[in-house]
Amino acid sequence: MRTPRIAVIGAGISGICMGVALQRAGFTDLVIYEKADDFGGTWRDNTYPGLVCDVPSRYYQFTFAPNAQWRHMYSSGPDIQRYLLGVARAQGLHQWTRFGVEVTGATFDGVRWQVSASDETVEDFDFVLCATGFLHHPSWPDIAGLDEFGGDVMHSARWRHDIELTGARVGVIGTGSTGTQLVGALAGKEAEVVVFQRTPQWILPTVNRKYTPLSKALYRRAPVLGVASYWFFRAAFAAASQGLVHPGRMRRFIQWVVEQHLRSVRDPELRRKLTPDYQAMCKRMVVSDSFYRAVQRPDVTVVTDGIDRVEKRGVVTVDGRLRELDVLVLATGFDSHAYMRPMAITGLGGHTLDQAWASGPRAHESVMIPEFPNLFMLIGPHSPVANHPLTAIAEAQSVRIVGWLRRWRAGEFETVAPTRDATDRYNARMREAAPNTALATGCRSWYLGADGVPEVWPWSPHRYEKLIRSAPNPLDYHLTPCPAERK
């Protein structure tokens, strides 16, 4: 049996999952590169007030590391970060991880990958596994005068805890999941909160109940309860996802639910401002138990006029009105199409990733790219991120990757990459199915590519799991034979 040398780039959810999968399969000649100083990825980087996951805790966990001690049905960011750190520690991933080292580039020399890092090292690897995620490069809005603001400016993903907000006039730009959570957390604690809304959101109601000491004790003593809860929420998500991928009864039911929730806003004019002009699930659904209550407070203002510019005293909207502020928070999301970039990745024949993705990110079954042999991605393009927890996606994709590594270890091939024809056919089938999804019903979202077509998995998430956990079709891949001296 050969021993592959493996580079894992990133130590967030998918990097932790991949590291555990490699260890369990007996692959221990590996390096996990992490540019930050700890595990966690997006749950390490995002620390803004009110941060809560929109997937139930007992479903947003790895099946190999169930947690009996979740404190709420929907966990806070700090609770999820503690969980991820606990998994990494329990699985001994620190011994393979280089913290504070960022991968700057990777070049395929025909047999192996040469990986360059910020510590000026260049090392050879048989495989490169990109676990870089897709929500880690903050998107800064192009607003005139933003640099001229006299107060403090911060992006929600780079929260500055040194800024005193008590009694401040705080402006929040954006009303997606982050913006709604921030408003719910800040309302009533600051002197004034001004919400600058470009597009209203449909919001699913929820009750984030706290698990009692008794219930936590029961989950700890009877692990089967945790397993049952996981599969219960999995079934519930599967049912709800039908509304996303198919028109019909479930889509109409979810539309009715969010419309009824909106009716909790008593002021007709405010309710009008908060009413979207598109179907539910066209954008990522926002889940909140506090936003509608918060915006009805007298110290919270919802502004729907577009922003013209920012000046020293505050934000000026297109109607010419100045809203004076002390702090400006940019809840404007991420560059969700960056993936591994800005790493300089070069495959066969000097073909770069930027060239391969000149028309947008594309991959075969979300994990591989033509002309980039032995390069794998986790949570890559077209993964079912719209209706499935990242933990489950990473687990499924790690099964496929480990399968290829085992075949390499057995001497079945030297390099593997999907054929361009197979990748084109795969992407063509997804594009044909995309118009059936709620994502294509007439709104603008980060799920869409430059041509307006959704770039996520257009079917049920369980269909993707079945695909990626099954044996790959050999006709879809180009394999080079293993040299005799390396068998």
N, C-alpha and C positions, 0 to 999 in steps of 0.2 A: 504494500500500500504506500502510495506517495503521500507526502505531507505538503499541502499548498500553503503558501504564505499569503495572508489575507489582510487587506486594509479596510477598516470600517470607518467611514467619515461621518461623524456626528454621534452624539451620545444623548439624544432625546429619546422619545418614546420608541421610535423604530430602531435606533442604535442600541438601546438597552435590549429590546426584544431580539435583535439579530445576534448580539453578543451572547445572550443566554442560549439561543438555538445552536450557535456554533459550538459553544462549550459542551452542550449536551450531546452533540453529534461527534465529539472527539476532535474538533478542530481547535487547536490551541496555539498555533503559530500565527498570531494575529496582533494587530495594533489598532486600537480605537482612537482616532484623532478627535479631539474636542477643543474648539477654539476658546471656550469659556473655562471657568475654573471649577465646574461641577457638572453633574448629570442633570437632565431635566428638560432641555430644549425650551420650547415655548412656555412651559410651566415654570421654568427657572427665570426666563426673561420677563414675563408679564407679571407684574406685582401691583397693578392698579387697584384702587378701592372697589369692592363689589364683585371682583372676579369670581365667577362661578361657572363650572362646566355645564353645558346644556344637554349632556347625556347622563342618565342615572349612574350613580357611583358603582353599583354592583354590576353594571354592564361595561363601564369604562375602566376595565382592569384586565390584566392578562389572565388567561385561564390557568396558567401554570403558577400564578402567584395571587390567589384569592385573598382579599383583605376583609377580615371579620369586624374591623374596628372603624369603618367609615362612620363619620359623625352626622352626615346629612344625606338625604336622598340624592341631592345634587351637590357635589363636593366643591368647596372653594379651591382656588388656585393653590394656596399653601398646603392644603390637605393632599392634593394630588402630587405636588412636588415632594412632600414627605413620603408618600407611597412609592414614587419612582426611585427616590434615594434609597429607600429600604430594600427595594427589589435589587438594585445595583449592588448594594452592600452584601445582601444575603447570597447573591450569585457570584460574588468575588470578582466583579468586573474591573475594579480599580487596578488590578495587577496588569491589565492589558491596555489601560487608558492613559494617553498623554494629554493632560489638561494644559490649556493655554497655548496649544499648538494648532494653528489653522492651516489646512491644506490649501495651497495656492494654485497647484496645477497637477495634472496627471497625463503622461504621454505613453502610448502603447508603442513598443519598439518592434512589434511583430511576434513576440513571444510573451513578454511580461510588461507590466505597467511600472513606469518610473514615477513615483509620487514625490512631489516637492512640497515642502512645508515652510511655515514662517520662521522656524528655528534654523533655517538654511540647510536642513538635511534633505537628501535625495535617496530614497530607498526603493528597491525592486520588490514587486508583489506579483503573485500569479493572478489574484483577483482583487478588484476594487468594488466595494459595496457602499453605495451612496445612501446614507440614512440622514440626509440633510433636511428633510421635511419640506414644507411649502409655505409656512406662515412664520418666517423669521426675518425677512427683510422689510422693515417698516416702510410704508408708502407715505411720503410727505406731499401734501397738496401744493399745487402750483398757485399760490395766492400772492398777489402783488403786495409788497410792503411787509411781508411776514417777518423779515429780519429787523424791521423798524419798530416792532412792538416794544413798549417801554417796560412791560411786566415780564413774567416768566412764561416761556413756551416749552411744552414737552409733548412728546408722542406718548400715547397710552402704553405702547410696548417698551418704552424706556422711561418708566415712571421715576420721578425724582422725589424721594422721600424727604429731602432737605427743604423742600418748598412748603412753607406754612400756608395752609388753606383756610384755617379757622377764621371766619369773618370776612373772607375774601370774595370778590366778585369773579366768578369762574365762568369762562366760556367753553363749551364743549362742541367741537365741530365733528359731526357724524352721529348717526342714530342706528348703526348696526348693532350687533350683539354687544360689542364693547361700549359703544355710546350709551345704550339703554342701561347697561349695568352701572356705568359711572354715574349717570343721572340719578338712578335709584339710590346709590350710595351717598352721593353728595347732597342731595336735596334735604333741606332742614338743618344742615350742619354748617353751611357757608352762608354768607350774607345774601348772595344771589347766585343763581345758576341760569345761564342763558344757553339754550340748546339751539345750535344752528343746523337745521334739518334740510338736506337737499332732497331726499326721497323718503317718504314715510314707509314704515315697515309693518307687516302683519305680525302680530305677537301672540304666541300661544300662552295661555294661562297655565300656571303651575302652582303647587304648594310645596315648598322645600322643607318638608318636615324633618325634625331632628330625631335621630335614632336614640332611644332611651338606653340607659345602662343595662336594663333587662334584655332588650332586643340584641344588644351587642354581645352580651353573655351567651344568649341562645345561638347566635351565629358562630361564636367561638367554639362552643361545645358540640354543636351539630353542623359540621361543614356542609352537609347535604343541603341545608337551608340556603347557603350561599350559591351552591350550584343551581338549585331550583330558581333562585332569584335571577341569576344570570340568564338562564334560558327563558324565563318569563319575559324579561325586558327584551331579549333578542327576538322573541316571537312578536312582541308589541311593535318593535321597530320594523320588523318584516311586514307586518300588516299596514303600518303607516306609510312605508316606502312605496306601497302600491299606488298611493295617491300621487307620489312624485313621478313615477315612471309610466303610469297609465291614466288616461281620463276615466272617470267613472264615479262610483258611489263614494269611495274613500276620499277622493279629491274634493267632492262636493261636501262631505261631512267636515273635513278640516276647514274648508272655507266658511262653513256655518259656525264652527267653533270660534274662529278668530273674529268673525263679525260680531258674535255675541259678546266676546271679550271687549271689543272696542266700545260697545254700548255702555260700559262702565264709566266712560268719560262723559260727564253730565253736561258740560258746556257744548252746545251744538257747534259753535264756531271752532273751538279747539278740536272737537271730534272731526270736523271737516278737514282741518289741517293734518290730522293724524291718519286720514283714510287714504290708503294706497289706491292707485288707478290700475293695478295689475292683480293677477290671481295670487292666492296664497301659494307658497312654495316656489314661486318664480325666482325669488331670492332665497338665500338661506334663511330658514325660519328662526325668528328670535323667540327665545323662551324667557319669560320674565314674570315675576310675581309682584314687582314694585314700580315699574316704569309708569303705568297709567296713573297710579296714585301720586307719584312724584310730580308729574307734569301738571297736576291739578292744584298743586300748592301755590300760594300767592307769591312765593319767592322764587318760582321757576317760570321762565318765559321760553316759549317755543317760537323760533323765528324761521319762517319759511322763505323770506326774501333772500335771493342769492347774495353771496358775499362779493362786494366790489373790490375791497382792499382792506389791508390792515394798516393802521397807523399807530403812533406812539401811545395814544390813549385807549385804543380799543379797535373794534371791528366796525367798518362802514359797509352797510348793505346797499344794494342797487337802488333803493329808494332814497339814498342820501342820508339815512339816519346813522348816527354814531352810537354805538353801545359801548360804554366805558367799562373796562375790565382790568383786573389785577393779574389774572392767570388765564392762559389760553391752552386748552388741552386738545390735541389732534387725535381723535378717535377715527382715523382714516384708513385703518386696515394695513394690508401687506401687499407686496408684489408677489402674488400667488403663482405667477408663471416663471419665477426665477429658478426654482428647484436648486440644482447644484451650482449655478452661477452665483458669483463671478469667478469661480474656479475656471482656469484655462484647461479644458479637457480636449486632448487630441487623440483620435483613433487611427484606424488604418489609413495609410497613404497621406498622412498629414491632415486628414479631414477633422475639422474642429466641431465641437458641440454647437457653437454659435452658427456655423454653416448648416449643420444638420437641422437645427431648429429655427432657421431663418423665417419660416412661415408659421412658427408656433411650436410648442413642445409636442412631440409625438413619440410614442413608444409602442413596443409589442407587448401586449398584456400587462402594461404599466411597469414592467420591470427591466426591459432590455431595449437596446437601440441598435439598428443595423450599422455595421462598420465600427462598432465599439466592442470588440470581443472581451469576454470575461469581465464585463462591467455590468453591475446590477444596481437597480434602484429599489428603495422602499418608499411607499407613498409617492410614487412617480406619477407622470401624466396619466389622466383618465382613471385614476383610482376612485372607488366609490365613496368619496369624502362627503358627498352631499347627504347621505342617509345611513352612515355606518361609522362606528367609533374607530379612531385611528389604531387603537390597541388591537382590535380584531383584524384590521387590514394588514397590519405589520406581522401578526402571527401567521396569517395565510400566506403572505408573500415570502416570509422566511422559510416556509416549508418548501416552496419551489426552489429557492436559492440553495438551500442545503441539499436538495436532491441533485442539482447540477454539480455541486462540490463533491458529493459522494461518487458520482460517476467519474469525475476527473481523478479523484483519489484512486479509483480502481483502474485507471489507465485507459479509459474509453475514448478520451479525446485530449487535445492540448488546449484548444481555444474553441469557444462557442459564441455565436452571435445570431440573431434572427435574420432571416433573409428580408430584403427590401420588399419583395412581393408579398410575403406573409404579413409584414407590418402594414403595407398599404391596404391589403384586404381587411385586416382587423380594424383599421381606422375607418375604412369606408363603411363597414357594417355599423359601427357606432354612429357615424354621421347620419346614416339612413334612419336609425332608431331615435336620434335626438329630438326630432320634431314632436314625438309623442310625449315627451317629458314636460312637466310643469315649468322647467327652466327655460323652455322655448316659447312661453306664452305671452311675451311682450314686455319684458323689462330688461334693464341693464344690470348685470351683476358680474362678480369676479369669476363666476363659473364659465363665462363666455369667452371665446377666442376673438381675435381681431375681426373675423368675418361674421361674428354674431352667433355662431353655432356653439352650443354647450360643449365643453371639453372635459366632461366627467362621464363616468360609467352610466349609460342610459337605461340599464335594466336593474333588477333587484340586486342588492349586495350579496345575497346568498348565491345567486347565479355566478357572480364573480368569484366567490370563495370556492365554489365547486370547480370552476375553470382552473384557478391558479393552484389548487391542491391536487389536481389530476396530473397524470403524466403528460409532458409536453409532446406535441405532434412532431416527430422527427423530420417530417418534410418541411417544417417551418424554420429550420435552423441550418446554418452552415457550420460544420464541425471540421477542424483540422486534426489529423491523426497525431497520436502521441509518438514522439521519436522513441526508437527502441531502447536507447540508453536511459530514458526517463521512465520506462514502464516498470 
